[in-house]
Amino acid sequence: MSYVSAAGQVERGPHSVGNATEERPRKRAKTDDGPSAFEKPPDWMKNFYKRYQKFNKYALEAKLDLVECDSKSSSFSRHLVKACEGQIPEELKKLKQTFSEFLGWCTDCGDVDWKKCEHPEWATPPVYLIHDMPGLSIYPNLLPQNVQIALLDRLLHRDLSNPEHQTNVHTHYEVPYPPPAPGTNGPGSFFDASAKDLVYKPKQSHAAINTERLLDKKLRWITLGGQYDWTAKEYPAGPPPPFPNDIKTLLEKIFPMKAEAAIVNFYSPGETLSMHRDVSEECAQPLVSVSLGCEAVFVCGRGAEDATASETRISPIKLRSGDALLMSGESRYAWHGVPKVLPETCPEWLQDWPAVGKNEERFAAYKGWMKRKRVNLNVRQMFADE
């Protein structure tokens, strides 16, 4: 299996069968004449985005060009969407093992000695491709419920509490951190009762906030690994902080890329992400996006400012909790954004997070927090291989 890199070069894919190799393709450093992070999308693309931004849920239901892939579906939108008919990556045939390793216990029986469990593997999940977006792969319902909950726990209890992972709030406030969780050596959580009275000192003339305000409205993103500079639109010089190892292992065992930097975006219904391209990395390796919580419309497009109707390519895609996207090859440098987050669409079993399972009492004050949120983990490889 091969793909076309963002530079237009054909490379051997991560699961080629010609010589039975399992090696990943060589990565190429991004050249100086590549796309700029400061460029703006074409006007026709911005207008398409704005139309979807204005649609309510009833208008969206009538849109025939909205791509809706679901593992339980047998039909899709009017876009040319098809199941991947090529060789299925070996990683997708071993998801039960991958998820058990991430959780630390067997996903079938709950046994912590998951390596010795002999349950049969799951059916290989589907992967869908869009004709107009070469290299864009959709993995509907990829992450099971327990993996989604565990991923949220680690991102928002552990990683948010690590000062190496900066947030948008650090730009305007001195951010204090919660004390260690009672009875443990691990970091406390901003959702703990002990974090309620933390004082966030403004750096300029910003209004005072408390932890509840931070979590409900102010927190828009966290950076993991490479700490992206949103003003300069580049990664700072020097070694980046380490990427959380368990999340890194999970992603790299499923997708053909190295997890070296990530942005965790937080949305409430009514909030958006404008059209942009992720072009600051030094290589054109695939970008991975994982959705948790409320459903959203994701728009992805390619084409020039003066493109004719026959040359424009743009796809609106509905993403649900547990879905993943892989942007590789030609779609790696495609314009993309989120014009719509749909209210009241968070799965019922996830709505009460973080007050779920063993944490129901500990985080009772924030029960229902996830009901009105969408969390997106957007992961990329920063550096080319040596």
Sequence and secondary structure as in RCSB ss.txt:
>XXXX:A:sequence
MSYVSAAGQVERGPHSVGNATEERPRKRAKTDDGPSAFEKPPDWMKNFYKRYQKFNKYALEAKLDLVECDSKSSS
FSRHLVKACEGQIPEELKKLKQTFSEFLGWCTDCGDVDWKKCEHPEWATPPVYLIHDMPGLSIYPNLLPQNVQIA
LLDRLLHRDLSNPEHQTNVHTHYEVPYPPPAPGTNGPGSFFDASAKDLVYKPKQSHAAINTERLLDKKLRWITLG
GQYDWTAKEYPAGPPPPFPNDIKTLLEKIFPMKAEAAIVNFYSPGETLSMHRDVSEECAQPLVSVSLGCEAVFVC
GRGAEDATASETRISPIKLRSGDALLMSGESRYAWHGVPKVLPETCPEWLQDWPAVGKNEERFAAYKGWMKRKRV
NLNVRQMFADE
>XXXX:A:secstr
 EEE TTS EEE TT  TT         B  TTS  TT    HHHHHHHHHHHH  HHHHHT TT B   TT S 
  SS EEE  S   GGGGGHHHHHHHHHTS TTT  S GGG           EEETTSTTEEEETT S HHHHHH
HHHIIIIIITT TTS BGGGGTEE       TTSSS   TTSGGGTT  BEESSS   B HHHIIIII  EEEEE
S  BTTTTB  SS      HHHHHHHHTTSSS   EEEEEEE TT  EEEE    SSB   EEEEEEES EEEEE
EE  TT  TTT EEEEEEE TT EEEE GGGGG EEEEEEE TT S GGGTTTTS GGGTTTTGGGTTGGGG EE
EEEEE  S   
